[in-house]
Amino acid sequence: MAHCCFTISQLLRSLLVKAYLPVKDCSSSQEEGLRLRFASAWIRMRYDHPTVACRVEYDRNEKNGTKVYETVTEPSSLQDWTDATFQVISTGISGPEWCNSDPPVPALPTLFLLKTSSEDATFRANLVLRAHHDIIDGIGTLVLFNNLFTHAAEAYAQRTSCCLPQSGGEWVNLSPPLRERLQDISRTNALVKENVEIASPQFNKQNAFPGKHQPGLSVTHAYHAAIAATVRDKQERSTEGRNVRYINYCLRNERAYCQGPYSTSAHPVSVYYSVLHSDAQTAITESDTKSEFMNIARPIRHFYLDIRDDNEHISLVPAFWAMSTIPYPVDEITHGIPARNDTPSVSISSMGILDKVIRPEHGPFQLDDPWVTGEELGTGIGLFLGTWKGRLALSAAYNEAWHEKEEVLDFLECCNRVTFLGLGVDE
């Protein structure tokens, strides 16, 4: 199963989840009641996780970004926030279609409820959260939705709005930042280029503006190896074999390494992850074998295990982020669009078993197909791996300025074939 998202906008984190609610002969008044329940649950998120009402602004004195939160001081300010950040779309458009239509970029994290048509007596809707990536990450978004539906189900069962605490003191629940990043990938790329060809997916260069399993391998290890092999197989072949190097980054959720309560669902609206650099060298030859797959998979597996067993990694993450964060322009002038990356890569974000993060059922609400992604602005492709209700799904996000939908779908199918062949399982 593959989903493709090709939006051209600011760097955002988006999550789409489909919600079903069996309601016999759902009337307009019942739909309005459901809207009020979700709005109430969204307001409760403001109290429990006030970072959801934050924005990042440039601090001219400190010369960096500052996360800003405005405390709720009176009912009118809370209502203004709700009206701006909880929006209902009743045009009948589906969540994937809407996400791919280049929707508006919200200043604050915004929840969209898209009502979809239904042939039976079921209320169906797609819920989409669009938020800047400096406010929330992927796993945090899933946790936030789990909390949201928990309160929505309680409000529906009680036929009333969520119980809201007294306003003004919610700021104590703000999630502190975890400034993190790893080494400068571009610097590593420059060093590797000196003696080994960089393996990259092809992209459309003329359009500049559109605006039996192997032992010890996890599913993530296998698919990461398959991505490297697939990128290699997309390179031009010649009569002579040659070595290429696949350079990539992957994302790791660091919540388990945080102290409580920041390791729990009490702080989903946060950016608690690290970016890890990895690479694998492989040969372009005339034959592809299972042993060749393992030659790629072994170093990738060791890469993951080394990070897992590194007790100092979490303490060094903020320093790594600071070392490679691009400084703000000193002249306060908006600069032009950066030059395209002619050696893009294909990244992987392994979300794990999604059912353990967001429950499929919350009271009467039935959830399906949660999908989270960051928008791709460059020439690379971002792959996402996750399991939902026992079904493994590989999806992709890409920029349609550089890639065609059919090309990306073909890449996903190739990754599946390579994985199944390498693991010795039937498709």
C-alpha positions as CSV (number, residue, x, y, z in Angstrom):
1,M,0.0,0.0,0.0
2,A,1.4,3.4,-0.9
3,H,0.3,6.9,-0.4
4,C,1.9,9.9,-2.2
5,C,1.9,13.5,-1.1
6,F,3.3,16.2,-3.3
7,T,2.8,19.6,-1.8
8,I,5.0,22.6,-2.4
9,S,4.8,24.9,0.6
10,Q,6.6,25.8,3.8
11,L,8.2,22.9,5.7
12,L,5.3,21.5,7.6
13,R,4.5,18.4,9.5
14,S,1.1,17.0,8.5
15,L,-0.9,14.1,9.9
16,L,-4.0,12.5,8.2
17,V,-6.3,10.1,10.0
18,K,-9.7,8.8,8.9
19,A,-12.5,8.7,11.5
20,Y,-15.7,6.8,11.3
21,L,-18.7,7.1,13.7
22,P,-21.8,4.9,13.2
23,V,-24.7,7.3,13.5
24,K,-28.1,6.3,12.2
25,D,-29.6,8.9,9.8
26,C,-27.0,11.6,10.9
27,S,-28.8,14.9,10.8
28,S,-27.3,18.4,10.5
29,S,-27.9,18.9,14.2
30,Q,-26.0,15.7,15.1
31,E,-23.2,16.7,12.8
32,E,-23.0,20.1,14.6
33,G,-22.9,18.2,17.9
34,L,-20.0,16.2,16.7
35,R,-18.2,19.3,15.5
36,L,-18.7,20.9,19.0
37,R,-17.3,17.7,20.6
38,F,-14.1,17.9,18.4
39,A,-13.8,21.6,19.0
40,S,-14.1,21.0,22.8
41,A,-11.4,18.2,22.6
42,W,-9.2,20.6,20.6
43,I,-9.6,23.3,23.3
44,R,-8.7,20.6,25.9
45,M,-5.5,20.0,23.9
46,R,-4.7,23.7,24.4
47,Y,-4.8,23.3,28.2
48,D,-3.0,19.9,28.3
49,H,-0.5,20.6,25.7
50,P,-0.3,24.4,25.3
51,T,2.7,24.2,22.9
52,V,0.1,23.5,20.3
53,A,-0.7,27.2,20.4
54,C,3.0,28.3,20.0
55,R,4.7,29.9,17.1
56,V,8.4,30.5,16.3
57,E,9.5,34.0,15.7
58,Y,12.9,35.5,14.9
59,D,14.5,37.2,17.9
60,R,16.5,40.1,16.5
61,N,18.5,40.5,19.7
62,E,19.4,36.9,20.2
63,K,19.8,36.2,16.5
64,N,17.8,33.0,16.6
65,G,14.3,31.6,16.7
66,T,12.2,31.9,19.8
67,K,9.1,29.9,20.6
68,V,6.3,32.2,21.6
69,Y,3.2,31.3,23.6
70,E,0.4,33.7,24.6
71,T,-1.5,32.7,27.8
72,V,-5.2,32.5,27.7
73,T,-6.4,35.5,29.7
74,E,-10.1,35.7,28.8
75,P,-12.7,33.6,27.1
76,S,-12.6,35.8,23.9
77,S,-8.9,35.1,23.3
78,L,-9.6,31.3,23.6
79,Q,-12.5,31.6,21.2
80,D,-10.4,33.5,18.7
81,W,-7.7,30.8,18.8
82,T,-10.3,28.1,18.4
83,D,-11.9,29.8,15.4
84,A,-8.5,30.2,13.8
85,T,-7.1,26.8,14.4
86,F,-10.1,24.4,14.2
87,Q,-11.7,24.5,10.8
88,V,-14.3,22.4,9.1
89,I,-14.3,21.7,5.4
90,S,-17.5,20.5,3.9
91,T,-16.7,20.3,0.2
92,G,-16.5,16.5,0.2
93,I,-12.8,16.5,-0.7
94,S,-10.8,13.6,0.8
95,G,-7.9,14.1,3.1
96,P,-5.2,13.0,0.6
97,E,-6.7,15.1,-2.1
98,W,-6.8,18.1,0.1
99,C,-3.2,17.6,1.3
100,N,-2.0,17.4,-2.3
101,S,-3.8,20.6,-3.3
102,D,-1.2,22.9,-1.7
103,P,-3.5,24.1,1.1
104,P,-2.8,27.3,3.1
105,V,0.1,27.5,5.4
106,P,-1.2,28.2,8.9
107,A,0.7,30.4,11.3
108,L,-0.3,28.2,14.2
109,P,-0.8,24.4,14.3
110,T,-4.3,24.0,12.8
111,L,-6.7,21.1,12.9
112,F,-8.9,20.6,9.8
113,L,-12.0,18.3,9.9
114,L,-12.9,17.3,6.3
115,K,-16.4,15.7,6.1
116,T,-16.5,13.1,3.4
117,S,-19.5,11.4,1.8
118,S,-20.9,8.1,3.1
119,E,-23.2,5.6,1.4
120,D,-24.3,4.1,4.7
121,A,-25.4,5.6,8.1
122,T,-21.8,6.3,9.1
123,F,-20.4,9.8,9.8
124,R,-17.1,9.9,8.1
125,A,-14.4,12.5,8.2
126,N,-10.7,13.0,7.6
127,L,-8.8,14.9,10.2
128,V,-5.6,16.7,9.2
129,L,-3.2,18.5,11.4
130,R,-0.9,21.0,9.7
131,A,1.9,22.4,11.9
132,H,5.4,23.7,11.5
133,H,8.1,21.1,12.1
134,D,9.8,23.3,14.8
135,I,6.6,22.8,16.9
136,I,5.9,19.1,16.7
137,D,7.4,15.9,15.1
138,G,5.8,12.8,13.6
139,I,5.5,10.6,16.7
140,G,4.4,13.5,18.7
141,T,1.6,14.2,16.2
142,L,0.3,10.6,16.5
143,V,0.3,10.9,20.3
144,L,-1.5,14.2,20.1
145,F,-4.2,12.6,18.0
146,N,-4.6,9.7,20.4
147,N,-5.1,12.2,23.2
148,L,-7.5,14.3,21.1
149,F,-9.7,11.3,20.3
150,T,-9.7,10.2,24.0
151,H,-11.3,13.5,25.0
152,A,-13.6,13.5,22.0
153,A,-14.9,10.1,22.9
154,E,-15.5,11.1,26.5
155,A,-17.3,14.2,25.4
156,Y,-19.5,12.2,23.0
157,A,-20.3,9.6,25.7
158,Q,-21.3,12.4,28.2
159,R,-23.2,14.3,25.5
160,T,-21.4,17.4,26.6
161,S,-18.2,19.3,26.1
162,C,-14.9,18.3,27.7
163,C,-14.3,19.4,31.2
164,L,-11.9,22.3,30.9
165,P,-9.6,23.5,33.8
166,Q,-9.3,27.1,34.8
167,S,-7.5,29.2,32.1
168,G,-4.3,31.1,32.8
169,G,-2.2,28.4,34.4
170,E,-1.9,26.1,31.4
171,W,1.6,27.5,30.6
172,V,3.1,25.1,33.2
173,N,2.4,22.3,30.7
174,L,4.6,23.8,28.0
175,S,7.1,21.3,26.5
176,P,10.7,22.5,26.7
177,P,12.7,22.2,23.5
178,L,15.4,19.6,22.8
179,R,17.9,21.3,20.5
180,E,19.4,18.5,18.6
181,R,21.1,17.6,15.4
182,L,23.9,15.5,14.0
183,Q,26.9,16.2,11.9
184,D,26.8,18.2,8.7
185,I,25.7,15.8,6.0
186,S,26.7,18.1,3.3
187,R,30.3,18.2,4.6
188,T,30.4,14.4,4.5
189,N,29.0,14.3,1.0
190,A,31.8,16.6,-0.1
191,L,34.5,14.3,1.3
192,V,33.0,11.2,-0.2
193,K,32.6,12.7,-3.6
194,E,36.4,12.9,-4.0
195,N,36.7,9.1,-4.6
196,V,33.3,7.4,-4.8
197,E,30.3,8.3,-7.0
198,I,27.2,9.3,-5.1
199,A,24.2,7.2,-5.9
200,S,21.1,9.4,-6.2
201,P,17.5,9.1,-7.6
202,Q,16.9,10.7,-10.9
203,F,14.8,13.8,-11.0
204,N,13.4,16.2,-13.6
205,K,16.1,19.0,-13.8
206,Q,14.5,21.3,-16.4
207,N,11.7,22.4,-14.1
208,A,13.2,24.7,-11.5
209,F,10.0,26.2,-10.1
210,P,6.6,24.6,-9.6
211,G,6.7,25.7,-6.6
212,K,12.3,-16.9,5.8
213,H,13.9,-13.9,7.3
214,Q,17.6,-13.1,7.6
215,P,18.8,-13.4,11.2
216,G,19.2,-10.2,13.1
217,L,17.5,-7.9,10.7
218,S,14.5,-5.9,11.7
219,V,11.9,-4.7,9.1
220,T,13.5,-1.2,9.3
221,H,17.0,-2.7,8.6
222,A,15.7,-4.6,5.6
223,Y,13.8,-1.7,4.1
224,H,16.7,0.7,4.7
225,A,19.0,-1.7,2.8
226,A,16.4,-2.1,0.1
227,I,16.3,1.7,-0.4
228,A,20.1,1.8,-0.9
229,A,19.9,-1.1,-3.4
230,T,17.0,0.5,-5.3
231,V,18.8,3.8,-5.5
232,R,21.8,2.0,-6.8
233,D,19.7,0.1,-9.4
234,K,18.4,3.4,-10.7
235,Q,21.9,4.5,-11.8
236,E,23.1,4.3,-15.3
237,R,24.9,1.1,-16.1
238,S,28.0,0.6,-18.2
239,T,30.0,-2.3,-19.4
240,E,32.3,-2.0,-16.3
241,G,31.2,-2.4,-12.7
242,R,31.8,0.4,-10.3
243,N,31.2,1.2,-6.6
244,V,28.7,3.8,-5.5
245,R,27.9,5.1,-2.1
246,Y,24.4,5.7,-0.7
247,I,24.3,8.6,1.7
248,N,21.2,9.1,3.7
249,Y,19.8,10.3,7.0
250,C,17.2,8.7,9.2
251,L,15.1,10.0,12.1
252,R,15.1,8.5,15.6
253,N,12.5,9.2,18.2
254,E,14.3,10.2,21.4
255,R,11.4,10.3,23.8
256,A,12.3,7.0,25.5
257,Y,15.6,8.6,26.6
258,C,14.0,11.7,28.1
259,Q,13.2,11.9,31.8
260,G,9.6,11.8,32.9
261,P,7.2,13.4,32.2
262,Y,8.7,14.3,28.9
263,S,9.0,10.7,27.9
264,T,5.2,10.2,28.2
265,S,2.1,11.2,26.3
266,A,1.9,14.3,28.5
267,H,4.3,16.1,26.1
268,P,3.4,15.2,22.5
269,V,3.7,18.7,21.1
270,S,7.5,18.7,21.0
271,V,10.4,18.0,18.7
272,Y,12.2,15.2,20.5
273,Y,14.0,13.4,17.7
274,S,17.5,13.2,16.3
275,V,18.7,13.1,12.7
276,L,21.3,10.3,12.1
277,H,23.6,10.1,9.2
278,S,24.3,6.8,7.5
279,D,25.9,5.5,4.4
280,A,26.4,2.2,2.6
281,Q,28.8,1.4,-0.3
282,T,27.7,-1.1,-2.9
283,A,28.7,-2.2,-6.4
284,I,26.9,-1.8,-9.7
285,T,27.3,-5.2,-11.4
286,E,25.4,-7.4,-13.8
287,S,24.0,-9.7,-11.1
288,D,22.0,-9.1,-8.0
289,T,21.8,-11.8,-5.3
290,K,20.6,-12.3,-1.8
291,S,24.1,-12.3,-0.5
292,E,24.6,-8.9,-2.1
293,F,21.5,-7.7,-0.2
294,M,23.0,-8.8,3.1
295,N,26.3,-7.1,2.2
296,I,24.3,-3.8,2.3
297,A,22.0,-4.8,5.2
298,R,24.8,-5.7,7.6
299,P,26.5,-2.3,7.9
300,I,23.0,-0.7,8.1
301,R,22.1,-3.0,10.9
302,H,25.3,-2.2,12.7
303,F,24.6,1.5,12.3
304,Y,21.3,1.2,14.1
305,L,22.8,-1.0,16.9
306,D,25.7,1.3,17.4
307,I,23.4,4.2,18.0
308,R,21.2,2.2,20.2
309,D,24.1,1.0,22.4
310,D,25.8,4.5,22.5
311,N,25.0,5.8,26.0
312,E,26.5,9.2,25.2
313,H,24.4,9.8,22.1
314,I,21.5,11.5,23.7
315,S,23.7,13.9,25.6
316,L,25.5,14.9,22.4
317,V,22.4,15.4,20.3
318,P,21.8,19.1,21.1
319,A,25.5,19.9,20.3
320,F,25.2,18.1,17.0
321,W,22.1,20.1,16.1
322,A,23.8,23.4,17.0
323,M,26.9,22.5,14.9
324,S,24.9,22.0,11.7
325,T,22.0,24.5,12.1
326,I,22.2,27.1,9.3
327,P,22.5,30.6,10.9
328,Y,19.9,33.2,10.3
329,P,20.8,35.9,7.8
330,V,22.5,38.8,9.5
331,D,21.2,41.4,7.0
332,E,17.5,40.4,7.7
333,I,16.9,40.2,4.0
334,T,14.9,37.3,2.5
335,H,17.3,35.5,0.3
336,G,16.5,33.6,-2.9
337,I,15.6,29.9,-3.2
338,P,18.7,27.8,-2.5
339,A,20.2,25.9,-5.4
340,R,18.8,22.5,-6.1
341,N,20.7,19.5,-4.7
342,D,22.0,17.5,-7.7
343,T,22.9,14.5,-5.6
344,P,19.7,14.0,-3.6
345,S,19.0,10.9,-1.5
346,V,16.1,8.9,-0.3
347,S,15.5,9.0,3.5
348,I,13.5,6.7,5.7
349,S,11.4,7.4,8.7
350,S,10.4,4.2,10.5
351,M,7.2,4.9,12.6
352,G,7.0,1.4,14.0
353,I,3.7,-0.2,15.1
354,L,1.3,2.7,14.9
355,D,-1.4,0.9,16.9
356,K,0.9,1.2,20.0
357,V,0.9,5.0,19.6
358,I,-2.6,5.8,18.4
359,R,-5.4,3.4,19.2
360,P,-7.7,2.3,16.3
361,E,-10.8,2.7,18.5
362,H,-11.8,5.4,20.9
363,G,-15.3,4.8,22.3
364,P,-17.6,5.0,19.3
365,F,-14.9,6.5,17.0
366,Q,-13.1,4.1,14.7
367,L,-9.8,5.3,13.2
368,D,-8.1,4.1,10.1
369,D,-5.0,4.8,8.0
370,P,-3.0,7.4,10.1
371,W,-0.3,8.9,7.9
372,V,2.2,11.5,8.9
373,T,4.8,13.3,6.8
374,G,7.0,16.3,6.4
375,E,6.7,18.2,3.2
376,E,9.5,17.7,0.7
377,L,10.8,20.9,-0.7
378,G,14.0,19.6,-2.3
379,T,14.9,17.0,-4.9
380,G,15.0,14.0,-2.5
381,I,12.3,11.5,-1.6
382,G,11.1,10.8,1.9
383,L,9.9,7.3,2.7
384,F,7.8,6.3,5.7
385,L,7.5,2.8,7.1
386,G,4.8,1.8,9.6
387,T,2.4,-1.0,10.6
388,W,-1.3,-0.4,11.1
389,K,-3.7,-3.2,12.2
390,G,-1.1,-5.8,11.3
391,R,-0.5,-4.4,7.8
392,L,2.9,-3.0,6.8
393,A,2.8,0.1,4.6
394,L,5.5,1.9,2.8
395,S,4.7,5.5,1.7
396,A,6.5,8.4,0.2
397,A,6.5,12.2,0.2
398,Y,8.1,14.1,-2.7
399,N,8.1,17.3,-4.6
400,E,6.3,17.2,-7.9
401,A,8.7,19.8,-9.3
402,W,11.4,17.0,-9.5
403,H,9.5,13.7,-9.5
404,E,6.5,12.2,-11.2
405,K,3.9,10.2,-9.2
406,E,4.5,7.1,-11.4
407,E,8.2,7.3,-10.8
408,V,7.8,7.4,-7.0
409,L,5.3,4.5,-7.0
410,D,7.7,2.5,-9.1
411,F,10.4,3.2,-6.5
412,L,8.2,2.0,-3.7
413,E,7.4,-1.2,-5.6
414,C,11.1,-1.8,-6.3
415,C,11.9,-1.4,-2.6
416,N,9.2,-4.0,-1.8
417,R,10.6,-6.5,-4.3
418,V,14.2,-6.0,-3.1
419,T,13.1,-6.5,0.5
420,F,11.1,-9.7,-0.2
421,L,13.9,-11.1,-2.3
422,G,16.5,-10.3,0.3
423,L,14.5,-11.8,3.1
424,G,13.5,-14.8,1.1
425,V,9.7,-14.3,1.5
426,D,6.9,-14.5,-1.0
427,E,5.3,-11.2,-2.1
